[in-house]
């Protein structure tokens, strides 16, 4: 297939340009001049606006016959979301790998890395990994990786368990400084140092949920008699919880010369600490779309649909996180996709309402609308923070996150001129509520391609069967 008239950021030249791609499963050529063929191939030319289910099926069966005119639409490498909770097996009433992967592809994400903590059993050893993999290997419509997890359970077997997971080709090790999960309890600072040392030996990063358990515990007690509303929850998880946890993690990581990635940073003060060390040490961090779009003031209109941990912060935090993305201090944006049914999100007690949102489908649209369209991010930086940088961080690049010859032919094609209101009913996730419901966005993913096959179009929906996605070993 030829993808014609694609507007891209070209990392090889550092320029934005209009190009044609020649693809099979890989990108085989990138040309600024029309690609000339000497055979009778590519005799059928179709415009993006002409796509329907029948035409997509024909293209996927006989791609060698087709030229797809992308009509100058913005084209980026398929999105890479390295922070999702797809919950299979064990919590599939909240989300499962099939629905989560469909939701991803509708948002232009072609690769995810799934967290180890929200499945039963948690992915904390080789046997549990095998059980998880057996349950998901034929369920995904997109490519995927997995993390291993390290928690306080069975810590005396730390070395063996981390080695077992490394043999399964996990992309890193997730751990928590504060956790409410009985099957995945938090670790101490001493344990964290042992994890960092072992992960360094195994040449894998440690991913940290950085909120300090003592700060959270103390503030929870302080506000235990307050009204059961979002003020109480926000006060129980202040920015200081992130700042303290990040400071401790940095100190330990520097001491052992470890490889640390801090997930879902919401506090700009915590981010500043990370900014100070990321050039000198192997320490990186991510933020999330909800921290870039909402503040605590939005709880008044969004309620528990916006409840997450860490909690969204202030306008100052939001503004500074955007600047850290553009400056390159914050490596990328990840969704922390973690939906739940209404019965868990709307219990009648804000304190008990489930913390988590279905974010993978809205990741690229929100960052495009709030970042690129509002000139907070260049096309180069937008491409990096939703695709390239995460692929590089987890050793998926240039197979993923790239538009180079030889990379997987993964594309998200965006119409930058469509203004639209996102509605929860559009979710392909099992999630039943989203804080982005009724939010006006500019720029919409209209086509997603994975390994040269159209897997989603805005006009026709999902175009492949479950199981098309591959495990990225």
VENJO-V550313 format. One record per residue. N is the residue number from 1. RES is the residue in one letter. NEAR is the number of other ideal C-beta (glycine too) atoms within 10 Angstrom. Layout:
n=N res=RES near=NEAR
n=N res=RES near=NEAR
This chain:
n=1 res=X near=24
n=2 res=X near=21
n=3 res=X near=26
n=4 res=X near=24
n=5 res=X near=18
n=6 res=X near=23
n=7 res=X near=19
n=8 res=X near=21
n=9 res=X near=22
n=10 res=X near=16
n=11 res=X near=17
n=12 res=X near=10
n=13 res=X near=9
n=14 res=X near=8
n=15 res=X near=10
n=16 res=X near=13
n=17 res=X near=12
n=18 res=X near=13
n=19 res=X near=20
n=20 res=X near=19
n=21 res=X near=25
n=22 res=X near=20
n=23 res=X near=23
n=24 res=X near=13
n=25 res=X near=13
n=26 res=X near=16
n=27 res=X near=23
n=28 res=X near=14
n=29 res=X near=12
n=30 res=X near=21
n=31 res=X near=13
n=32 res=X near=10
n=33 res=X near=7
n=34 res=X near=11
n=35 res=X near=17
n=36 res=X near=6
n=37 res=X near=12
n=38 res=X near=5
n=39 res=X near=7
n=40 res=X near=7
n=41 res=X near=13
n=42 res=X near=18
n=43 res=X near=11
n=44 res=X near=13
n=45 res=X near=12
n=46 res=X near=18
n=47 res=X near=13
n=48 res=X near=21
n=49 res=X near=10
n=50 res=X near=11
n=51 res=X near=20
n=52 res=X near=11
n=53 res=X near=12
n=54 res=X near=9
n=55 res=X near=18
n=56 res=X near=23
n=57 res=X near=13
n=58 res=X near=14
n=59 res=X near=21
n=60 res=X near=17
n=61 res=X near=9
n=62 res=X near=11
n=63 res=X near=19
n=64 res=X near=12
n=65 res=X near=14
n=66 res=X near=20
n=67 res=X near=21
n=68 res=X near=29
n=69 res=X near=18
n=70 res=X near=24
n=71 res=X near=14
n=72 res=X near=14
n=73 res=X near=17
n=74 res=X near=23
n=75 res=X near=23
n=76 res=X near=27
n=77 res=X near=31
n=78 res=X near=32
n=79 res=X near=32
n=80 res=X near=28
n=81 res=X near=30
n=82 res=X near=27
n=83 res=X near=27
n=84 res=X near=28
n=85 res=X near=23
n=86 res=X near=32
n=87 res=X near=25
n=88 res=X near=21
n=89 res=X near=15
n=90 res=X near=16
n=91 res=X near=16
n=92 res=X near=17
n=93 res=X near=12
n=94 res=X near=25
n=95 res=X near=27
n=96 res=X near=19
n=97 res=X near=28
n=98 res=X near=22
n=99 res=X near=24
n=100 res=X near=33
n=101 res=X near=31
n=102 res=X near=24
n=103 res=X near=29
n=104 res=X near=33
n=105 res=X near=31
n=106 res=X near=25
n=107 res=X near=27
n=108 res=X near=31
n=109 res=X near=30
n=110 res=X near=31
n=111 res=X near=29
n=112 res=X near=31
n=113 res=X near=25
n=114 res=X near=27
n=115 res=X near=26
n=116 res=X near=27
n=117 res=X near=19
n=118 res=X near=23
n=119 res=X near=27
n=120 res=X near=14
n=121 res=X near=16
n=122 res=X near=22
n=123 res=X near=27
n=124 res=X near=25
n=125 res=X near=22
n=126 res=X near=17
n=127 res=X near=11
n=128 res=X near=21
n=129 res=X near=23
n=130 res=X near=13
n=131 res=X near=16
n=132 res=X near=23
n=133 res=X near=13
n=134 res=X near=10
n=135 res=X near=16
n=136 res=X near=22
n=137 res=X near=14
n=138 res=X near=13
n=139 res=X near=18
n=140 res=X near=25
n=141 res=X near=28
n=142 res=X near=29
n=143 res=X near=24
n=144 res=X near=25
n=145 res=X near=21
n=146 res=X near=26
n=147 res=X near=24
n=148 res=X near=29
n=149 res=X near=29
n=150 res=X near=28
n=151 res=X near=22
n=152 res=X near=14
n=153 res=X near=16
n=154 res=X near=12
n=155 res=X near=15
n=156 res=X near=7
n=157 res=X near=12
n=158 res=X near=15
n=159 res=X near=13
n=160 res=X near=12
n=161 res=X near=23
n=162 res=X near=24
n=163 res=X near=14
n=164 res=X near=19
n=165 res=X near=26
n=166 res=X near=18
n=167 res=X near=11
n=168 res=X near=18
n=169 res=X near=13
n=170 res=X near=24
n=171 res=X near=20
n=172 res=X near=25
n=173 res=X near=27
n=174 res=X near=27
n=175 res=X near=26
n=176 res=X near=25
n=177 res=X near=25
n=178 res=X near=21
n=179 res=X near=19
n=180 res=X near=11
n=181 res=X near=12
n=182 res=X near=7
n=183 res=X near=16
n=184 res=X near=25
n=185 res=X near=14
n=186 res=X near=18
n=187 res=X near=23
n=188 res=X near=12
n=189 res=X near=13
n=190 res=X near=8
n=191 res=X near=16
n=192 res=X near=25
n=193 res=X near=18
n=194 res=X near=18
n=195 res=X near=22
n=196 res=X near=24
n=197 res=X near=17
n=198 res=X near=21
n=199 res=X near=24
n=200 res=X near=17
n=201 res=X near=12
n=202 res=X near=18
n=203 res=X near=9
n=204 res=X near=21
n=205 res=X near=24
n=206 res=X near=24
n=207 res=X near=31
n=208 res=X near=26
n=209 res=X near=21
n=210 res=X near=29
n=211 res=X near=29
n=212 res=X near=22
n=213 res=X near=17
n=214 res=X near=12
n=215 res=X near=21
n=216 res=X near=22
n=217 res=X near=13
n=218 res=X near=14
n=219 res=X near=18
n=220 res=X near=15
n=221 res=X near=10
n=222 res=X near=12
n=223 res=X near=16
n=224 res=X near=10
n=225 res=X near=7
n=226 res=X near=13
n=227 res=X near=10
n=228 res=X near=13
n=229 res=X near=13
n=230 res=X near=22
n=231 res=X near=14
n=232 res=X near=18
n=233 res=X near=22
n=234 res=X near=19
n=235 res=X near=14
n=236 res=X near=22
n=237 res=X near=23
n=238 res=X near=18
n=239 res=X near=20
n=240 res=X near=17
n=241 res=X near=27
n=242 res=X near=30
n=243 res=X near=21
n=244 res=X near=20
n=245 res=X near=28
n=246 res=X near=28
n=247 res=X near=15
n=248 res=X near=16
n=249 res=X near=26
n=250 res=X near=21
n=251 res=X near=12
n=252 res=X near=21
n=253 res=X near=24
n=254 res=X near=15
n=255 res=X near=11
n=256 res=X near=17
n=257 res=X near=11
n=258 res=X near=22
n=259 res=X near=22
n=260 res=X near=27
n=261 res=X near=22
n=262 res=X near=26
n=263 res=X near=20
n=264 res=X near=22
n=265 res=X near=24
n=266 res=X near=25
n=267 res=X near=27
n=268 res=X near=25
n=269 res=X near=16
n=270 res=X near=28
n=271 res=X near=27
n=272 res=X near=14
n=273 res=X near=21
n=274 res=X near=25
n=275 res=X near=18
n=276 res=X near=13
n=277 res=X near=17
n=278 res=X near=19
n=279 res=X near=9
n=280 res=X near=8
n=281 res=X near=16
n=282 res=X near=15
n=283 res=X near=23
n=284 res=X near=20
n=285 res=X near=24
n=286 res=X near=25
n=287 res=X near=28
n=288 res=X near=26
n=289 res=X near=26
n=290 res=X near=26
n=291 res=X near=26
n=292 res=X near=22
n=293 res=X near=20
n=294 res=X near=20
n=295 res=X near=16
n=296 res=X near=17
n=297 res=X near=11
n=298 res=X near=16
n=299 res=X near=22
n=300 res=X near=8
n=301 res=X near=11
n=302 res=X near=22
n=303 res=X near=17
n=304 res=X near=25
n=305 res=X near=23
n=306 res=X near=23
n=307 res=X near=23
n=308 res=X near=23
n=309 res=X near=20
n=310 res=X near=26
n=311 res=X near=25
n=312 res=X near=25
n=313 res=X near=24
n=314 res=X near=15
n=315 res=X near=10
n=316 res=X near=11
n=317 res=X near=24
n=318 res=X near=20
n=319 res=X near=14
n=320 res=X near=20
n=321 res=X near=22
n=322 res=X near=21
n=323 res=X near=13
n=324 res=X near=20
n=325 res=X near=26
n=326 res=X near=16
n=327 res=X near=10
n=328 res=X near=14
n=329 res=X near=19
n=330 res=X near=26
n=331 res=X near=23
n=332 res=X near=25
n=333 res=X near=29
n=334 res=X near=25
n=335 res=X near=30
n=336 res=X near=26
n=337 res=X near=31
n=338 res=X near=26
n=339 res=X near=27
n=340 res=X near=25
n=341 res=X near=15
n=342 res=X near=13
n=343 res=X near=10
n=344 res=X near=18
n=345 res=X near=21
n=346 res=X near=17
n=347 res=X near=13
n=348 res=X near=7
n=349 res=X near=10
n=350 res=X near=19
n=351 res=X near=18
n=352 res=X near=10
n=353 res=X near=20
n=354 res=X near=20
n=355 res=X near=18
n=356 res=X near=21
n=357 res=X near=29
n=358 res=X near=30
n=359 res=X near=30
n=360 res=X near=37
n=361 res=X near=29
n=362 res=X near=28
n=363 res=X near=26
n=364 res=X near=30
n=365 res=X near=24
n=366 res=X near=25
n=367 res=X near=27
n=368 res=X near=26
n=369 res=X near=23
n=370 res=X near=20
n=371 res=X near=23
n=372 res=X near=21
n=373 res=X near=17
n=374 res=X near=11
n=375 res=X near=8
n=376 res=X near=17
n=377 res=X near=22
n=378 res=X near=14
n=379 res=X near=16
n=380 res=X near=15
n=381 res=X near=20
n=382 res=X near=25
n=383 res=X near=26
n=384 res=X near=25
n=385 res=X near=23
n=386 res=X near=32
n=387 res=X near=30
n=388 res=X near=25
n=389 res=X near=24
n=390 res=X near=27
n=391 res=X near=25
n=392 res=X near=18
n=393 res=X near=22
n=394 res=X near=24
n=395 res=X near=15
n=396 res=X near=23
n=397 res=X near=19
n=398 res=X near=18
n=399 res=X near=17
n=400 res=X near=25
n=401 res=X near=31
n=402 res=X near=23
n=403 res=X near=26
n=404 res=X near=16
n=405 res=X near=14
n=406 res=X near=10
n=407 res=X near=20
n=408 res=X near=26
n=409 res=X near=24
n=410 res=X near=34
n=411 res=X near=27
n=412 res=X near=27
n=413 res=X near=26
n=414 res=X near=23
n=415 res=X near=20
n=416 res=X near=16
n=417 res=X near=11
n=418 res=X near=14
n=419 res=X near=11
n=420 res=X near=16
n=421 res=X near=11
n=422 res=X near=21
n=423 res=X near=12
n=424 res=X near=16
n=425 res=X near=8
n=426 res=X near=16
n=427 res=X near=24
n=428 res=X near=22
n=429 res=X near=27
n=430 res=X near=21
n=431 res=X near=27
n=432 res=X near=19
n=433 res=X near=22
n=434 res=X near=25
n=435 res=X near=27
n=436 res=X near=26
n=437 res=X near=16
n=438 res=X near=12
n=439 res=X near=19
n=440 res=X near=9
n=441 res=X near=19
n=442 res=X near=17
n=443 res=X near=24
n=444 res=X near=21
n=445 res=X near=25
n=446 res=X near=20
n=447 res=X near=26
n=448 res=X near=29
n=449 res=X near=29
n=450 res=X near=26
n=451 res=X near=19
n=452 res=X near=20
n=453 res=X near=21
n=454 res=X near=24
n=455 res=X near=26
n=456 res=X near=29
n=457 res=X near=22
n=458 res=X near=17
n=459 res=X near=15
n=460 res=X near=16
n=461 res=X near=13
n=462 res=X near=18
n=463 res=X near=22
n=464 res=X near=18
n=465 res=X near=9
n=466 res=X near=15
n=467 res=X near=12
n=468 res=X near=19
n=469 res=X near=27
n=470 res=X near=15
n=471 res=X near=14
n=472 res=X near=19
n=473 res=X near=8
